[in-house]
């Protein structure tokens, strides 16, 4: 499933926020401090009662992010593809793939709503951070 939205931020700001989010997740999950995210980085975290392995498969600053999350019961891939526009905004395509899970109409509706909300939250976070600088 995929959803595309125009955000009024730069690709650098978007990837800075994405990296910040991953760094914070790693810190909360593993108690380790990392300073940057790179393709191939892996860590484990708790997902409910299960252990989830997370692998950042692609981290191409300003253009692409792809992560694989895997537990004993599920596997999913999420990605962001970013295209810079001349108007100083970006087009972000958010994709989510559940491996081994059949997607129904309800899943598609829920995904679109969640993706729209998530991208709006990222944009709002970046804009509020920009305003405070």
N, C-alpha and C positions, 0 to 999 in steps of 0.2 A: 504494500500500500504506500502511496506517496501523496504528499501535499506540498504545494508551492505557494510562497507568499513573498511580497516585496516588503523589505524592512528598511527603514530610514536610518541606517547605520552603515559604517564601512565594513568591508570584509575583515580588516585588521581588528576592529572593535569586536566583531562577532567572534573571531577566533580567540581573541584575548579572553572574552567572557567564557567561551567553551573550555579553554585551558584552565582557567580559574576554577570552574565547576569540577573538572576532573581532578585537579590537584586537591581540592577540598574533599571530594569523595574518597580519594586515596588516603588522605590524612584521617578522616573519620573512620574508615574501614580497617586501616592497617596500623595507624599511629605513626606512619612514616611521612617524612617531609620530602616531597620532590619539588623541583623548581621549574620543570618544563615537561611537556608531553611529547612523545615521539611515537612514530609507527613501530609496532611490535611490543609496546609496553603492556605488561600483564599484572593483574593483581586479583585478589580474592576478597569477597565481602559477604556479609550475611544478607540473605534475601528471605525474609520470613524465618522459617526454621532451617532453611537450606543454605548451603554454601554456594555462592555464585562466583564463577570465574569470569573475569572481564579481560578481554584483549582488545587493545586499540590497534586495529589492523591497518588503518591509514590515518595519518595526521599530516596533511599537506596544508600548511598554514595558508590561509586566505582562499582556499579552494575546496578542500574535501576532508571530511572526517567520517570514519567508519569504525564501529565497535561491535564486537560479538560478545554476547552474554550467554552463559551456559550453566545450567544446574542439572541435577539428575533427571528432572522432569520436563525441562524445556530448553530451547535454544532460540535466540533471537539476534537479529542483526539490525542495527540502527545506523543511519548515515545522514549527513548533511552535505549537499552539493551547493556551492555558492558561486554566483556569477556577479561580478561588479558591473554596475550600470554607470553611465556618464553623469547621471543626476545625483551622484554621491549617495546612492542607495544600492542595495543588493537584492538579488533574487535568490531565495533560499528554497531548495527542495529537500524536504525531510522525508526519508524513507524508513519503513519499518517492515521487517520480514520475520515471520514466525516459522521456524523450521519444524515440520511435523505436525502443524496445526492448521486445520482447514479454516479459512476465513469466511464468515457469513456476513449478511447484510448489516446485522447489528454491530459486528466488529468494525466494519467499514465506517459506519456512522460515528461510533465512539472514537475511532482513530482520528477522523477528520476534526472532530470537536477538540480532542486532546492536543493534536498537532497545532491547530490554530491558536489555542490557548498558550501552549508552550512557546511558540515563536513570538507571540505578543508579549509574554513575560520576559523573554530574553531581550527583546527590543526595548521594553520599558526599563529594564535594569540598566542597559547600556546608556540610554538617554538620561536617566537620573544620575548615573555615574558621571556622564559627560557634563551635565549641568553643575555638579558639585565641584568640578575641577577648576 
